[in-house]
Amino acid sequence: MDLNALHQFLAVAREEHLSRAAAELRVAQPALSRTIARLEAELGAPLFDRAGRLRLNATGAVFRDYVERALGELEAGRRAVAEVVSGGPGSVRLASETFLPLTGPIAAFTAAHPEVEVRLHQMAPHEMEQALRANEVDLCLASQPVSAPRITSAVVHVDQVWLAAPQGHRLAAEPRVTIEDLAAEPFVITRPGQWQRRLLDWLFADRNLEPRIVCEIDEPAATYMLVSAGLGLSIFPQIARFAMPEPGVAWVGIDHPHCNRTLSLHWASDERLPAAARLMRAQISAWDWDQRLAG
């Protein structure tokens, strides 16, 4: 059972699609299929259901968890040796949905620790769970839950979320509005699965309403420009008021006790966390978010 076969198995288990996994691994699909077949023969059990589309079965899920932990331990060992050889803290791998909130902490970290290599990975929360289990990243900052066995989480900041409205809109001059005030208004928002969309859907559902969505896209920054162009309303965290000071947008408070974004930091285990990752965790945890925003 060689390491390359295990890495290939994890790719197929993640994608549940041979062609996509082969493209990701840059190997021929027939060769990848043979590798999975040999692995199943060696284990004496099928790892995937092949009726219809390819799906990881219960046996495969059990094996995947062990493979992720084993490869993660090997990677942690490799990095620990590299730290000993270099005599320094090495590198840190940080994942986030967006790096806008992290620009301040990362700048402070690199200034304080110029010898540390910082590697950034943009990914969705569901991808973070797998990346942490497989030790592909050290730390994840997410605005949605990241829950998996042996993952530790800590809230680092709760950010107020505001309504963004075009200047001249009937609600633009209001200090606060209710969800009921927004019932008939058009919204431009991110696609399902991203935190803005999840929050908007939840706020409306909490009032037995449904938002009127006229545009959904993947880019929050583009959503902001569409609000400025007058296409509709949207919601943004406090940091956007300072990072994207567009004169065509008015900011309005939303009268709901849970209209906020909770940023949480996640890591797999302190035992496997490299020195550089512990330094970055301390930097992000100690960051004065409110003071920096106010400044």
KEDREN-678410 format. One record per residue: residue in one letter; z, x, y of N, C-alpha, C in turn. Coordinates in steps of 0.001 Angstrom, whole numbers, padded with zeros to 6 digits, always signed. Last residue first. Layout:
// residues N
AZXYZXYZXY;...
END
This chain:
// residues 295
G+013385-010457+052794+012899-009368+053647+011408-009387+053785;A+013662-012452+050973+014013-012750+052360+013490-011699+053309;L+012978-011057+048679+012109-012138+049149+012375-012452+050611;R+015116-009282+048523+013766-008750+048676+012806-009816+049186;Q+017225-011055+048169+017184-010203+049358+015792-009678+049603;D+016574-012220+045688+016654-013044+046897+016564-012202+048158;W+016599-010017+043844+015401-010828+044071+015454-011567+045400;D+017670-007148+043295+018131-008192+044214+016928-009022+044637;W+017946-005974+039978+017091-006183+041156+017599-007355+041993;A+019209-005516+037619+019975-005277+038839+019197-005584+040115;S+017244-006023+035717+018456-006855+035715+019225-006718+037023;I+015395-003980+036236+015003-005377+036435+016236-006265+036541;Q+016965-001693+035611+016343-001838+036926+015986-003297+037218;A+017673-002119+032924+018723-002046+033945+018149-002255+035339;R+015110-001984+031777+015907-003208+031673+017005-003234+032736;M+014475+000674+032324+013708-000396+032967+014466-001708+032904;L+016374+001952+030684+016378+002200+032132+015629+001088+032875;R+015550+001041+028209+016893+000686+028680+017014+000908+030184;A+013060+002239+028089+013138+000779+028143+014519+000327+028612;A+013785+004920+027906+013018+004465+029064+013088+002954+029218;A+015082+004980+025391+015843+005261+026613+015113+004746+027851;P+014039+002187+023267+014012+003569+023748+014765+003731+025062;L+015638+000104+021036+015151+000176+022412+015188+001619+022909;R+016743-000290+018576+015376+000228+018607+014874+000474+020024;E+019266-001258+019210+019160-000110+018329+017781+000537+018407;D+018880-003556+020696+019327-002359+021401+019161-001110+020542;S+015905-005411+020047+017237-004966+019626+017600-003710+020394;A+013854-006795+021602+014069-007022+020173+015458-006614+019713;W+014099-008671+024699+013894-007435+023950+014344-007654+022510;H+013401-010305+027797+013569-010382+026346+013318-009008+025720;L+014400-012001+030723+013978-010750+030119+014319-010797+028632;S+013263-014843+032553+014157-014241+031561+013537-012974+030998;L+013208-016960+035275+012653-015730+034719+013675-015094+033791;T+012661-020271+035849+013664-019338+035350+012974-018140+034711;R+011780-022168+038591+011249-021313+037525+012329-020312+037133;N+012432-025612+039484+012560-024173+039637+011909-023461+038449;C+013585-028405+039783+012289-027911+040231+012406-026414+040527;H+015788-029841+039058+015297-028822+038133+013907-028319+038500;P+016379-031797+040963+017360-030737+040705+016860-029615+039804;H+014040-032569+043440+014348-032700+042019+015271-031543+041651;D+012181-032792+045896+013522-033327+045669+013731-033619+044178;I+010602-029973+047040+010498-031073+046074+011904-031514+045703;G+009450-028855+050254+010441-028897+049197+010248-030113+048306;V+006346-027429+051111+007199-028624+051162+008184-028568+049993;W+004184-025547+053079+005159-025525+051989+006157-026658+052159;A+000657-025511+053641+001994-025888+054095+002922-025954+052889;V-002099-023371+054156-001208-024016+053201+000143-024292+053839;G-003679-021807+055766-004144-023156+055464-003263-023928+054520;P-002646-019234+055903-002360-020168+057000-002796-021595+056732;E-001085-017745+053171-002336-018380+053598-002035-019393+054705;P+000515-015409+051996+000743-016170+053238-000548-016743+053811;M+001475-014614+049249+000184-015208+049582+000328-016066+050845;A+004037-013599+049142+002958-012773+048607+001581-013293+048999;F+005621-015599+050166+005609-014314+050844+004455-013435+050389;R+005218-017758+048548+005261-018001+050006+005162-016693+050788;A+005543-016785+046001+004181-017008+046483+004143-017238+047988;I+008271-016805+045518+007636-015523+045821+006227-015695+046378;Q+008846-019465+044794+009226-018961+046113+008476-017694+046489;P+006029-020756+042896+007383-020250+043066+007595-019684+044463;F+004134-023795+043387+004223-022345+043316+005672-021911+043475;I+001880-026484+042794+003249-025992+042877+003249-024486+042642;S-000508-028411+044774-000114-027631+043608+001343-027210+043778;L-003076-030764+045824-001765-030151+045913-001527-029264+044687;G-006583-030316+046768-005434-031043+046239-004144-030296+046468;L-008597-029216+048323-008970-029945+047114-007814-030757+046544;G-008327-027657+050594-008143-029094+050717-008449-029894+049481;A-008300-024951+050532-009592-025570+050817-009519-027091+050894;S-005711-024466+049732-006074-024140+051110-007392-024805+051520;V-006064-025154+047040-005174-025949+047893-005535-025721+049351;L-007733-023076+046292-008256-024440+046247-007381-025402+047041;M-006014-020914+046496-007144-020991+047418-007754-022387+047430;Y-004287-021516+044356-003767-021440+045727-004900-021581+046746;T-005976-021193+042210-005410-022509+042479-004920-022593+043915;A-006315-018463+042280-007458-019313+042633-006995-020732+042924;A-003778-017717+041397-004211-017325+042737-005396-018167+043197;P-003718-018701+038735-002843-019283+039764-003292-018940+041184;E-006331-019289+036643-005911-018332+037667-005026-019002+038719;D-007299-021185+034916-006415-020168+034363-005819-019246+035422;I-007283-024701+035893-007909-023397+035696-006866-022412+035191;E-008099-028009+036638-007181-027131+035911-007909-025837+035572;C-008245-030714+038863-008790-029413+038511-007726-028623+037761;V-006980-033081+039159-008420-033079+039446-009068-031745+039104;I-004459-035013+037868-004993-033648+037909-006507-033708+038088;R-001814-036750+038582-003268-036946+038703-003897-035566+038911;P+000944-036878+036297+000251-036311+037459-001248-036589+037417;E+002748-039769+035482+001797-038774+034994+001040-038204+036178;L+006169-040883+035017+004889-040838+035707+003999-039787+035064;N+008911-040940+034500+008009-041884+033822+006675-042020+034543;R+010188-038804+035521+010188-040009+036358+009263-041085+035785;D+009679-036894+033659+011086-037216+033908+011233-038460+034782;A+006961-036565+033957+007446-037309+032791+008896-037724+032976;F+006972-034949+036263+006421-036303+036322+006924-037148+035150;L+008194-032625+035280+008743-033295+036460+008253-034742+036536;W+006452-031945+033147+007837-032336+032877+008442-033086+034051;D+004065-031269+034463+004076-032360+033489+005496-032861+033243;L+005028-029081+035985+004484-030265+036643+004514-031462+035688;L+005806-027278+033921+006798-027807+034861+006289-029080+035531;R+003368-026799+032649+004487-027337+031884+005520-027962+032818;R+001917-025696+034769+001482-026962+034190+002616-027611+033408;Q+003355-023332+035233+003178-024310+036313+002808-025681+035756;W+003203-021953+032735+004478-022525+033182+004312-023547+034298;Q+000588-022913+030434+001121-022052+031472+002292-022750+032161;G+000064-025113+028798+000614-023908+028193+001160-022937+029208;P-002865-026387+030402-001682-026603+029555-001254-025310+028869;R-003891-024478+033382-004140-025209+032138-002845-025433+031352;T-002740-025011+036806-003145-024193+035663-003275-025046+034405;I-004117-027318+039236-003018-026706+038503-003570-025856+037361;V-004300-029590+041775-005042-028494+041153-003980-027601+040518;F-003889-033114+042082-003309-031789+041868-004353-030842+041299;P-003813-035937+044290-004565-035055+043392-003903-033676+043289;E-001256-038507+044262-001905-037354+044888-002682-036514+043869;A+000282-040557+043388-001154-040819+043510-001934-039618+044046;A+002902-039417+043283+002327-040107+042129+000810-040270+042215;L+004477-038257+045143+003310-037485+044694+002496-038208+043630;D+006685-039763+045572+005777-039573+046706+004458-038944+046277;E+007999-039403+043149+007344-040695+043397+006375-040599+044563;I+009145-036955+043583+008039-037027+042624+007276-038329+042814;T+009702-036606+047143+010111-036948+045784+008890-036929+044867;V+009916-033927+049548+009268-035121+049006+009833-035378+047617;R+010957-032464+052658+011110-032650+051217+010383-033922+050799;P+009869-032237+055240+010723-031158+054715+010887-031231+053206;E+006422-032888+056015+007689-033372+055463+008548-032198+054985;A+003957-032073+056775+005025-031908+057762+006381-032368+057245;A+002309-032702+054604+002465-031306+055003+003637-031086+055959;L+001612-035190+053768+002952-034725+053395+003264-033329+053932;R-000979-035565+054636+000032-036500+055119+001455-036051+054798;H-002480-032430+055602-002184-033448+054597-001037-034322+055085;G-002546-030403+057420-003145-031668+057814-002963-032764+056795;Q-002916-027867+055018-002521-028221+056380-003261-029497+056792;P-002385-028775+051606-003283-028328+052678-002710-028713+054047;A+000663-027750+049983-000235-028809+050451-001170-028254+051520;A+002796-026954+047405+001826-026402+048345+000823-027498+048699;L+006175-027292+046668+004888-027978+046723+004029-027283+047767;W+008059-024698+044996+007670-025497+046159+006358-026232+045924;V+010852-023630+043191+009426-023961+043145+009119-024968+044249;Q+013142-020908+043195+012796-022258+043641+011283-022451+043603;D+014032-019033+040382+013183-019085+041576+012883-020531+041953;V+016422-017166+039000+015982-018559+039062+015307-018747+040416;H+016525-014204+037019+016323-014842+038327+015895-016291+038140;V+017264-013335+034512+017353-012367+035598+017162-013020+036969;V+018759-014151+031465+018164-014679+032690+018348-013658+033807;A+018004-012566+028450+018933-012634+029577+018189-013152+030798;S+017865-012296+024870+017322-012758+026147+018410-012785+027206;T+016828-010734+021845+017892-010990+022814+017266-011346+024158;I+015745-011439+018609+015333-011219+019995+016482-011621+020915;R+016207-012085+015957+016564-010745+016418+016014-010427+017793;P+013675-014589+015668+014820-013883+015097+014977-012483+015670;A+012708-015940+018862+012366-015454+017530+013588-014736+016988;S+011518-017266+021804+012579-017317+020803+012044-016889+019455;V+011096-017615+024967+010585-016691+023953+011679-016575+022913;P+010394-020168+027351+011219-019648+026257+010450-018704+025340;Q+008935-018920+030410+009035-019932+029367+009839-019338+028218;S+008603-016817+031982+009141-018003+032647+009167-019189+031699;A+009407-013444+031029+008697-014710+030830+009389-015826+031591;L+009032-010134+030264+009541-011036+031296+008725-012313+031225;C+009910-007982+027642+009031-009057+028102+009739-009850+029187;L+009890-004657+026311+010511-005691+027132+009468-006730+027508;D+008292-003244+024474+009743-003056+024506+010462-004209+025191;V+005648-004022+022138+006178-003902+023491+007695-003755+023402;E+005388-003856+019450+004218-003481+020242+004566-003372+021718;N+007181-004626+017485+007485-003455+018300+006247-002932+019030;A+006812-007021+016270+006030-005909+015741+006271-004611+016507;R+008419-008653+017855+008748-008482+016438+008059-007247+015850;L+007012-008488+020294+008369-007962+020186+008750-007702+018735;A+004606-009734+019601+004587-008354+020084+005971-007718+020012;Q+005411-012327+018920+004837-011461+017895+004886-010000+018324;E+006370-013141+021463+007219-013211+020280+006717-012261+019198;M+004160-012908+023165+005291-011996+023321+006184-011982+022089;E+002527-015016+022561+002088-013694+022131+003229-012681+022216;H+003902-017057+023787+003791-017096+022325+003288-015774+021768;P+003655-016288+026573+004944-016221+025859+004821-016240+024346;A+000694-014200+027080+001387-015485+027099+002688-015385+026309;M+000412-011051+028859+000259-011910+027695+001045-013197+027878;Q-000299-007842+029938-000251-009244+030348-000499-010112+029130;H+001460-004888+029937+000646-005769+029089+000809-007200+029593;L+001814-001535+031027+001931-002961+031311+000973-003756+030443;R+003731+001324+030762+002544+000646+030243+002751-000857+030382;V+004812+004153+032371+004984+002697+032319+003668+002069+031862;E+006363+007161+031644+005083+006456+031625+005342+004966+031446;V+008614+008942+033645+008441+007914+032622+007063+007269+032751;E+008903+010599+035791+008531+011224+034526+008255+010210+033423;P+009856+009159+037937+008421+009477+037909+007960+010087+036596;H+012084+007203+038505+011828+007879+037227+010337+008230+037112;A+012127+006150+041056+013355+006762+040546+013122+007579+039281;A+009528+005169+041278+010023+006114+042286+011257+006861+041785;T+009439+003425+039153+008572+004604+039114+008977+005640+040152;F+011360+001521+040073+011561+002267+038827+010718+003537+038806;A+010226+000445+042370+011510+001140+042467+011746+002011+041235;A+007933-000706+041220+007788+000338+042238+009078+001143+042378;I+009158-002595+039529+008359-001518+038940+008184-000376+039941;P+010476-004332+041375+011239-003552+040396+010451-002391+039803;G+008054-005246+042835+009178-004556+043463+009981-003732+042477;T+006426-006458+040887+005903-005345+041675+007035-004547+042334;L+007181-008673+039462+007678-007380+039009+007219-006206+039867;P+005967-011006+040273+007405-010866+040519+007937-009470+040231;L+003240-010275+039454+003601-010474+040856+005106-010362+041091;F+002434-010149+036881+003216-009017+037367+003566-009148+038845;T+002694-012686+034403+002139-012224+035664+003020-011109+036184;E+003792-012578+031876+002696-013525+032129+001952-013128+033398;S+004374-009261+030573+004715-010381+031439+003517-011313+031537;A+005774-006313+029079+004833-007433+029050+005322-008545+029975;L+006002-002831+028967+006524-004057+029571+005449-005127+029574;R+007080+000036+027554+005981-000936+027477+006538-002296+027876;V+007791+003332+028546+008277+001970+028394+007077+001037+028437;S+008344+006743+027392+007556+005676+027997+008235+004332+027772;G+010536+009461+027908+009306+008987+027277+008605+007891+028050;P+012873+010745+028778+012970+009366+028307+011684+008785+027759;G+012712+014156+027392+012817+013164+028466+012834+011764+027896;G+012087+016007+025479+013324+016206+026218+013512+015227+027361;S+009952+015942+023766+009662+016087+025201+010917+016362+026019;V+011290+015658+021309+010396+016794+021526+010167+017029+023011;V+012685+013259+021705+013424+014490+021395+012568+015712+021715;E+010567+011499+022122+011565+011690+023172+012342+012983+022953;A+009270+011649+019659+008566+012090+020869+009533+012336+022016;V+011210+010467+018024+010876+011886+017835+010183+012430+019079;A+011053+007867+019052+012316+008603+019145+012075+010102+018976;R+008463+007170+018349+008790+007317+019771+010102+008080+019964;R+008732+007066+015551+007759+007972+016167+008107+008228+017628;G+010655+005039+015281+010951+006405+014861+010017+007415+015491;A+009204+002861+016215+010416+003264+016926+010800+004693+016558;E+007243+002787+014238+006853+003080+015613+008053+003521+016436;L+008881+002140+012027+008115+003376+012021+007695+003783+013432;E+009826-000369+012857+010770+000731+012657+010050+002073+012646;G+007399-001811+012875+008168-001645+014111+009152-000497+014009;L+006756-001813+010216+005900-001066+011136+006594-000840+012471;A+008926-003451+009325+008712-002103+008794+007868-001254+009742;R+008610-005852+010761+009834-005062+010915+009623-003619+010450;E+006060-006634+009876+006315-006417+011300+007544-005551+011506;V+006566-006907+007134+005615-005896+007593+005844-005591+009074;Y+008353-009083+007113+008787-007775+006611+007867-006653+007115;D+006704-011084+008171+007956-010731+008846+008459-009362+008398;R+004615-011184+006248+004346-010776+007633+005626-010332+008340;F+005912-012260+004011+005463-010866+003979+005207-010349+005387;V+006311-014898+004946+007453-014064+004547+007068-012586+004582;A+003660-015657+005339+004580-015639+006480+005810-014784+006178;G+002625-015559+002734+002112-014641+003754+003037-014530+004950;T+004022-017690+001620+004228-016340+001102+003773-015293+002114;A+002926-019791+003121+004367-019507+003191+004682-018105+002690;N-000254-018599+004508+000589-019520+003745+002056-019086+003813;L-002480-018639+007183-001395-017895+006554-000511-018877+005789;R-005754-019875+006701-004409-020086+007233-003413-019235+006458;L-009146-020470+007379-008159-019521+006859-006805-019761+007518;R-010380-023833+006888-010188-022620+007676-009085-021761+007080;G-010882-024841+003588-011204-025094+004988-011079-023796+005763;A-008685-023030+001819-009342-024339+001796-009599-024756+003242;R-007226-020733+001734-008636-020602+002100-009392-021914+001984;D-004152-019400+002693-004841-020557+002126-006279-020532+002629;F-002956-016096+002020-003634-017052+002899-004137-018232+002073;L-001897-014535+000107-001188-014547+001388-001764-015579+002353;P-001380-014787-003430-002230-014999-002247-001378-015080-000987;A+000110-012138-005342+000209-013493-004771-000757-013613-003601;G+000390-009486-006044+000393-010485-007102+000518-011898-006596;L+000201-007311-004439+001425-008104-004348+001521-009139-005463;E-002355-006443-005134-001219-005529-005298+000102-006278-005276;A-003859-008638-004389-003819-008252-005802-002627-007342-006072;E-003474-008579-001627-002993-009735-002390-002890-009403-003878;L-004777-006175-001089-003356-006320-000774-002755-007475-001554;R-007391-006778-001828-006662-005720-002553-005161-005830-002318;A-007949-008770+000107-007975-009111-001326-007208-008076-002151;I-007832-007281+002455-006862-008366+002246-006799-008746+000769;T-010016-005572+001979-008673-005019+002191-007607-006077+001934;R-012142-007360+001877-011781-006610+000670-010371-006023+000788;S-012170-008212+004545-011919-009188+003483-011501-008495+002192;L-012901-005834+005776-011587-006411+006051-011213-007416+004966;A-015490-005554+004809-014494-004527+004489-013087-005057+004705;P-016749-007827+005922-016625-007703+004461-015569-006662+004054;Q-016481-007196+008763-015756-008315+008159-015681-008207+006633;A-015900-003851+009821-016821-004854+009287-016024-005957+008588;V-013782-003309+012683-014192-003011+011309-015156-004101+010866;R-012268-003659+015016-013514-002896+015038-013872-002387+013635;L-010162-005344+015301-009899-004073+014617-011099-003125+014637;E-011428-007485+016566-010273-006843+017207-010028-005453+016627;A-013338-008137+014645-013769-007689+015971-012640-006958+016689;A-011639-008943+012572-012529-007796+012373-013011-007242+013708;A-010457-011192+013751-009623-010042+013396-010475-008793+013209;R-012717-012850+013995-011998-012420+015197-011136-011195+014913;S-013403-013116+011231-014368-012558+012196-013652-012044+013449;L-011090-014298+010042-011560-012968+009650-012487-012342+010685;H-008298-015776+011281-009761-015858+011379-010306-014455+011108;E-005690-015654+012079-006074-016623+011052-007576-016880+011098;E-004573-013863+013886-005770-014607+014287-006079-015783+013361;R-002311-012918+012474-002190-013388+013855-003365-014285+014239;A-003333-012166+010006-002265-013169+010061-002126-013745+011463;V-005117-010177+010801-005650-011402+010189-004597-012510+010242;A-003235-008305+011774-004287-008832+012654-004860-010130+012105;L-001736-007767+009471-001098-008403+010633-002124-008990+011597;F-003691-006502+007863-003108-007781+007454-002477-008496+008638;Q-004055-004149+009296-005152-005108+009215-004646-006487+008780;H-001590-002924+008869-002005-003252+010242-003130-004298+010222;L-001787-002634+006088-000732-003487+006664-001070-003881+008097;A-003886-000838+005857-004016-002176+005269-002983-003125+005853;N-002727+001386+007082-003901+000760+007681-004099-000655+007148;L-000693+002126+005303-000345+001563+006615-001530+000859+007264;D-001194+001112+001835-001285+002048+002955-001054+001328+004291;M+000000+000862-001188+000000+000000+000000+000000+000899+001238;
END
